[in-house]
Every structure is written in structure tokens, then in C-alpha cells.
Amino acid sequence: MDFIDLKTQQSKIREKIDKRIKSVLDHGKYIMGPEVFELEEKLSEYVDMKYCISCSSGTDALLIPLMAYGIGPGDAVITTPFTYIATAEVISLLGAEPVFVDIYESTYNLNPDGIEDAIQDAESKGLNAKAIIPVDLFGLPARYRLINEVAKKYDLMIIEDAAQGFGGEIREEKSGSFGDVACTSFFPAKPLGCYGDGGAIFTNDEELFHKMRSIRIHGSGSDKYENIRIGINGRIDTIQAAILLEKLSIFNDELILRNKIANYYSNKITSNFNKPFIPKDYLSSWAQYSLLANSELERNEIISILSNANIPSMIYYKLPLHLQTVFKKLGYGNGDFPISEKTSRQIFSIPMHPYLDNEKQNRIIEVLNKY
Ligand SMILES: Cc1ncc(COP(=O)(O)O)c(C=O)c1O
């Protein structure tokens, strides 16, 4: 059994993908070929945002808007410690400081109640809070209505990290549309993944769009040999864009399948693990289906039992970011973000992908319920 099965999906669309790749090989525009622009148009239509900039990864999709906002030394960016390193790494990379806010116990997403304290934390360190990066963890959008209220009050930009959230919704509005700017990742294991690295940025702000498009290609001006600002090599490959076009065409069907499996899990798992909480009017794209054990010991035991039954599981995330070696210099310690720390000790994720058949789902449920 695979934790995420990309082979079955590939076998369903292999012929179409082969055709798409052949077409790129035939026209030979490997960099910024027509598929890149076709993809950007389809993605912005899907998310219902005016502008989409495809790029080289979810990490660069976060980096580019921070660069466009001029975030740098002396600035603080507020985010969650319960996320993948990339969310906070890009802040430090620009010389700014991540300031963390703990998560909700129910959804594992950033709790907006902590934002005002984080702004004060930043001020006490002599920093200026400029932006918030909420993360749509495991596919579930963060609490944007409340985050927006605080952001407005303190004039903070919102950069939505929808790396795991593409396909998620709040009141039928798509992930990728909740911030001033939003970022997603097409890493192969993501809900919409390519066969390498890739990402995309969404915004309705025309000026920001032009700046970010320039930063994506070395700060280019009217052509690529006129350079008007510092940028990066942040393009997506044409072949990856071609692959994504085929994957996007079956993405909605896959979202339905993921949600069916998640509902089945949630209805049938009767053991004492905490199951995912989806708030009313929210839709998850189920990048992960995660359960919370009652203790670290229990979590490690169930992982070992699953493994003995040949059922793969993963831990996202073993160590919250404020306790990572790389962020020691930020001065945080054990006990600073108790919910993130507790969740790190007790959480585990079970197989989740659109092609997980009923027999496999039942096997997983049976092992969990026996515990
Ligand atoms: C929450 C989050 N942000 C950012 C990223 C970075 O995306 P990428 O791996 O495409 O650079 C990831 C990828 O795992 C992620 O999960």
C-alpha cells in the first residue's frame, strides 16, 4: 500500500501526458513555452483570481511576494510554527524575522487570537510587523475572516500559504483567493502535483502582479536583458506546465474522491483518536488525513502497529519550527507554543489519495479500531 499513490493516477492519464510532453519536445520552447501561459490562464480561472504567476516551487511562490513587498531586515512576518520549514525559511532568507502564533487545537491552523500578541512581541524586539502568512494546513483553509479583521486593523499584508490547500474552499471560494496574495505548490505529493517542482502565485493586485512577474525572471524590465530590480530564476518548466494541464483536467473529480474517502474514514474510525475537524462551510482538499493520539507513546505504538500491518503512515510535523535548530537564534523555547508542541508529539497521518480503494480503506480502519 502506498501513502500517496501517484502511479494509478498516471496510468489513467498516461496517454494524454505523453501527448502533452511530445508536443513540448516538438515545439522546443522548454522555457516559458505556450503551456506555461495556458496553465496560468486555467489556474486563475479555477481559483477566480485576476492574475496567476506560475513559478519554480511553492517556496519561490512565497519568496517572490515577500520580495515584491520589500520585506527585509527590521521587519517581522507573523506565521504558525506548525508548518513545513519553507513557510518561515523564506522570511529569514530575506533578513526579516518570523514571529510565531500558536494554532487551534481543532484544525491545527493559525489561531488569529494570538496575532495581536505577536505584533507586540515583534515591537518589543524592535521589529516592524509587516505581514501574516497563514497556512492552509493539510488542505484546510485557515480562518481568513478573523485573520483579515486583525490584518486590516494593523495594516498587515496577508500572504496565503496554500501549498497544501489547492482545491480547498470557504463558502465556495477557493484556496488561493484568501490573501492579498496567495501561493501554492505543485510538489508531486500535493493535491495538484506535477512530476518535479512547481508552484503558483495568485493576486488581484495589478501592480503587485507586474512586480512579481519581473522578480520571477531576474527582475526583468521591458525584456529579459533589461533588469530593473533584484529577482530570481523562478520559472516553472514548460514540461511541468504541460503535465499540470492534464492533471488539472481531472482535479475536481479527484477532490470529490478525496472527500469521499475522508468522510468514510471519519465515519468508520471508532477508536479514541481525535479525527479531523472541518468547520461549517469549509472544504478540505485533504493533502493529509491526520489523527491525534492521546499521547506520544500511543502515537508511536499505533504507527508501529500500522507498519507491521504494511500500512504506511507519516508524522507532519515532528518538531514545530520554533524548536528547530535553525531557528534557535529567534530565542523561543519549549512551552512557548504548547498546542503546536503537543500536536507534534501526538499527530500522525494515514494514507490519503483519490485512488485508495475500499478494501485498503477498510484494512486501515480495522487496524486503527482494533487498537
Ligand atoms: C505549507 C507549505 N509551504 C510551502 C511549501 C513549499 O513548497 P515546495 O516544496 O513546492 O517548495 C510546502 C511544501 O511542502 C508546504 O507544505
The ligand as an SDF file (V2000), in Angstrom:
LIG
                    3D

 16 16  0  0  0  0  0  0  0  0999 V2000
    2.9270   24.5990    3.9750 C   0  0  0  0  0  0  0  0  0  0  0  0
    3.9860   24.5510    2.9030 C   0  0  0  0  0  0  0  0  0  0  0  0
    4.5260   25.6980    2.4730 N   0  0  0  0  0  0  0  0  0  0  0  0
    5.4630   25.7080    1.4920 C   0  0  0  0  0  0  0  0  0  0  0  0
    5.8990   24.5390    0.8980 C   0  0  0  0  0  0  0  0  0  0  0  0
    6.9750   24.6110   -0.1450 C   0  0  0  0  0  0  0  0  0  0  0  0
    6.5970   24.0720   -1.3500 O   0  0  0  0  0  0  0  0  0  0  0  0
    7.6970   23.4650   -2.3470 P   0  0  0  0  0  0  0  0  0  0  0  0
    8.1240   22.1500   -1.7790 O   0  0  0  0  0  0  0  0  0  0  0  0
    6.9700   23.3290   -3.6330 O   0  0  0  0  0  0  0  0  0  0  0  0
    8.8050   24.4280   -2.4230 O   0  0  0  0  0  0  0  0  0  0  0  0
    5.3460   23.3270    1.3040 C   0  0  0  0  0  0  0  0  0  0  0  0
    5.7940   22.0640    0.6970 C   0  0  0  0  0  0  0  0  0  0  0  0
    5.8330   21.0300    1.2820 O   0  0  0  0  0  0  0  0  0  0  0  0
    4.3640   23.3230    2.3450 C   0  0  0  0  0  0  0  0  0  0  0  0
    3.8100   22.1920    2.7680 O   0  0  0  0  0  0  0  0  0  0  0  0
  1  2  1  0
  2  3  1  0
  2 15  2  0
  3  4  2  0
  4  5  1  0
  5  6  1  0
  5 12  2  0
  6  7  1  0
  7  8  1  0
  8  9  2  0
  8 10  1  0
  8 11  1  0
 12 13  1  0
 12 15  1  0
 13 14  2  0
 15 16  1  0
M  END
$$$$
